[in-house]
Amino acid sequence: MTTGTITPRARMGISTGAACLFLTLLSWSTVPLFLRHLSDHVDFWTNNGWRYGASALFWLPAIAWALWRRRLPATIWRDALIPTIANIWGQAAFTAAFHEMNPGLVTFGLRTQLIWVAVGAYLLVPSERPIITSRRYLVGASILVLGLFPILLGGDAALGGLNIKGTTLAILSALGYGMYGLSVRRWMGKYHPVIAFAVICQLTAAGLIALMLIYGRDHGFYVPQLPADILGELAISAFIGIAIGHIFYYISIARIGVVITSGVLQLQPFIVSACSFFVFGETFRWWQWMAGAVAIGGAFLMLTSRGSGAKQISMASSEGSD
């Protein structure tokens, strides 16, 4: 066999990875549309409680299998606590943001997650500082900020411009998800990723259900009385965004790599914004579209900075938003 020849097995692995990457992008691009529509019928505390509760049931067999095979270390529950708190924070702010503004702006606001991840990695992971302080990474970060600034401050033309509360929630969500990704790398990296996410999903569901019972409208008990189509959308968004979206994500990383996966997922804001135009009438000014392209270019520079440290940063900044 000549050097560089791709075997049929390797080619099948790449094809599988590409298919899973497409499904990840598709699922994580449709969830913001579902959340925006559901915001007219379900408060965000209740939305999170029911969606994550259903997803926890989906992942429960993985926990049972690990227990049966004696492959669930007792320490995993303790190590999952900080990632869980960060995930609850990010998820609560993420869903709440759709009650204030349209999906396109929310997903563009989530790109600030890359900045929070870089700051956190610089403070917490000294070995990654050479990557974060490299010229390519700093230039990419600067371009990302310069691109996002006019998008977020320009606001949604269909809603009359700047929405301070919605923009703040989107940025807070990005901060929470950034902390989540870093804490997963720090405390859960020694565990199998499927089992690690299954455990975090159980704990996150418990936290979000508790918050729903405290703050949700009628403590969330009104959901079974909702129209069938709304219940269906609630179930579908939970299934594709949380339950199986992460499966596709992890498979794509394993088959084609974290940098390519993270890079392609940066297309999400454009897909969401285009769909939101037809569904919700969300409109951006021409210069906001240009600024968005600039911002994604900056994100690409950050994600493709050389070294394993940058790969860890890109992986930490791609999770969440479900």
N, C-alpha and C positions, 0 to 999 in steps of 0.2 A: 504494500500500500504506500502510495506516495505521501510525502509530508504535506499536511494541510487539507487532505481529502476529508470531506464530511461524510461519515458513515450514515446509512439509512436510519439507524437508531438515534444518532445525534440530530439528524434532520427532523425526525419525528418529534424529538424533544423540543427543538426550536419552534416547530409548528404549533405544538401544544402550548408552549409558553406564549407565543404570539396571540393565539386564540384566547387564552386566559387573560392576557393583558387587555385585549379588546373588550372582553366581557367585564373586566374590572372598570375600565373607563366608562363603559356603557352604564353599568349599575350605579357607579358613584356619580354619574352625571344626571341620572334620572331622579335620584333621591332628593336633591334640592327642589325639584319641581313638585314632587309629592308633598314635601314639607310645606312649601309655600301654599299649595292648595288646601292642605289639611289645617293650616293656621286659621282658616275661616270657620272651622268646625270644632277643633280640639285645642285646648290650651297646651302650651309647650311642656308643662310638668306632666300632664296626663299622657301626652304624645310619647315622651321619653319613657315613662313608666311602663306603658303597654308594649311599645316596640321592643325595648330591651328585655322586658319580661318574656315576650314570645321568643326572642333570639336566645335567651338563656335556656329555655326549654329545648330549643333546637340543638344547642351545644352540650346539653346535659349528658347524652350518651357517651360523648368523648371522655367526660369525667368518670362515668361509670366504668367504661372500658379500661381507663388507666388505673382505677382502683382495683378492678378485677385482676389485672395483670401485675399489680403491685408496682406500677410505674408512676405513681403520683406522690412525689416527696412531700413530707409533712411541712417542709419549709416553704413550699411554693405559695401557700396562702398568705404567709407573713410577707414574703417578698413582693406579692402582688398588691399590697395595700397602697403604696405610694402611686404606682401606675393607675390604680383604680380611682384614687382621689382626683388625679389629673384628668383622667378620662371623663369622669362625672362632670368636672368643671367645663371641659371643652364641649361635651355633648349638650349640657344645659344651655350654654351661651350660644352654641351653634343653632339649636332648634329655636331658641328665643329670637334670634336675629331675623328669622323668616316672618315673624309677626310684625316686623318693623320696615323691611324693605325687600325688594325683589331678589330672586336667586342669583342673578349675574353678579351683582355687587357683593353679595355675601361670599360667593366662591372666589372672587378676586381678592376680597379682604383676607381670606384664608391663606393667600400666598405669603402674607407676612409671617407665617409659620416658619419659613426658612430663616428669617432674621432671628426669631426667638430661639430656634434650635442652635444657630451659630453662637449666640450670646451664651446660652446655657452650656454648650459644649466647651466653649473657651474657659468658662469658670469652673466646670466640673471635671473636664477630661483634658489634663495637660498634654497628653500625647497627641491630641488633635489640633493644638494651637498652631503648629507650623502650617497646616492646611488652611486654617481659618485666617491666618495673617498673610497668606500668600497673595501676590498681586492679582492673580486671576480671580481668586475668591472674593477679595475686597472690591474689585471692579464689578464683578457680578452682583454683589450685594448692593453696591451703590446704584447700579442700573435698575435693579429690582425696586428699590425704594423710590427712585425718581420716576419709574413707570407707574407704580401704584399710587403715588401721591395725587396726581391729577384725576385718576379714576375715582378714588374714594371721596376726595373733596369736591369733585364735579358732580357726584351723585347720580341719581337716576332721573333722566329728563322726564320720564312718565310720571314720576312722583314729586316733581317740583324741586329737584336738586338735592343738596346735602341733607342727609339724615344722620344727625349726630348719634342718636341712641343706637340705631341699627349698625352704623359703622363701628361704634365702640364695642358692641356685642360681637361682631365678626372678628375684630382684632383680639378681644378677650378669648374668643373661641380658639383662634390660632395660637395664642399663648398657652392655653390649656392643652391643646393637642401637641404642641411642641414639647411641653413638659412631659406629656404622656410618652411620646416617642423616646425621649432621652431616658426616662425612668425605666421603660421597658428594656432598653439596651443595658442599663446599669444593673437592674435587679433580676430581669427575667431571661437574659441571654443564655444562661446555662441550661434552660429547660427547652424541651421540644416546642417549636412555635405554635403548633396546633393546640397542645395542652395548655400552654401559657395563655393563649387568647381565650380558650374555653374557661379557664379559671377567672381571668379578668372579667369576662362577660358575665359570669355568675355574680361576682362581687359588685360589678357596675349595676347590674339589674337590681340587686338588693338595695343599693343606695338610691337609685332613681325611683324605684317603687316607693321607698320610704319618703322621699321628697314629694312624690305625687300624693301620697296619703296625707301629707301635712299641708301642701300648698296648692294641690290641684283642685280644679273646680269640682265641687261635690265629691272630693277625694278620688276622682277618676272613675266613680261608679256609674257615671252616665254613659260610658262608652258602649256597653251592649245595646243600648236603646238607639244608637245612631243608625242612619240609613245604611242599607247593605253595601252600597257603593263606597261609602266613606270607610266602613269597616274593612272592605276589600283593599282599599288603598293603604290603610294603616298596616294591614298584614303584608301586602306586597312590598312596601317600603322597608319594613323590618327584615323581610326575607332577603331581598336583593342587596340591601345596603349593609346590613350587619351580619346576617347569618351566613350567606354564601359569598358576599363581596370580598371578605377577607380570605376565603379559600382561594378564589381566583388570584388575588393579590400575591399570596405566598407562593402559589405554583408558578406564576409568571416570574417572580424573583428567582426561584430555584432554577428555572429553565433558561431564562435569557438575561438574568442579571439585574441588580438593583438600580444601576445608573440608567439603563434603557427604560426600565419600568417607571422609575421616578420621572424621567424626562418626558415620556409619552403622557403621563398623568397630568403634566402641566397644561395639557390642552383642555382640561376639564372646564375652566372658566369660560372659554370661548364657546364650547358646545352648550353649556348651560345657558349662557347669555343668548345664543342664537335661538334655542328652544323657548326660552322665556319670552322672547319677542313675540312669537306666535301664540303662546299660551296666555301670557299675562300682559302683553303690550309693553314690556320693559324695553326702553330705548336708551342707547348711549349716543353721545355726540361723536363725530368722526375722530376728533382728537383723543377721545377716551379709548377708542379701538386701537389707535396707533400707540398710545401709552401702554395699553395692555400687551401689545406685541413686544414692546421694549422691555416691559417687566418680565415676560416669560423668557426673553433672551438673556436677561440677567440671571434668572433662576437656572437656566441651562448652563451658564458659565460656572455657577456655584456647584451644581450637581456633577459637573465633569472635571472639577479640580482634581489634580493627580493625588493618588495615595489612598490607602484603605480607610483612612480617617474620613475622607470626604464621602466614601461610600456609606459609612456608618451614619454620617450626618444626613445624607440624602434619604436613607431608609427611615431614619427617625422622623423626617419631615414629610413623609408620604402617607403616614397612617392617619386614621381618623376620618372626619367629615362624612359620617354616615347617620 
